[in-house]
Amino acid sequence: MQITVFTKPGCQPCKAVKRWLDQKGVAFDAVDVAESPEGLEQVRALGYDGVPVTLVRDEAGAMVDHWHGYVRDSLVKYTAPAEVAA
């Protein structure tokens, strides 16, 4: 599983998503849309106007899920241990 979090400076919900992932020991890429026009375009292509946007891809790189904001249920779904998530 590959997780990308699209963020911007000073965004408290962005910090909360990244903190959650860090605390769960989940590797992720953070893309600052203020510095990455490509990242901003990806966010817009998904239909969002703001951040944080979390994008989940499977091992093959296919998009599995995405959401806007700090969505605890989605974070739990993708950070639960395999034996619990199964």
Summary of the structure (lengths in Angstrom):
residues: 86
radius of gyration: 12.4
end to end distance: 14.7
largest distance: 38.4
contacts: 217
relative contact order: 0.23
helix: 38%
strand: 24%
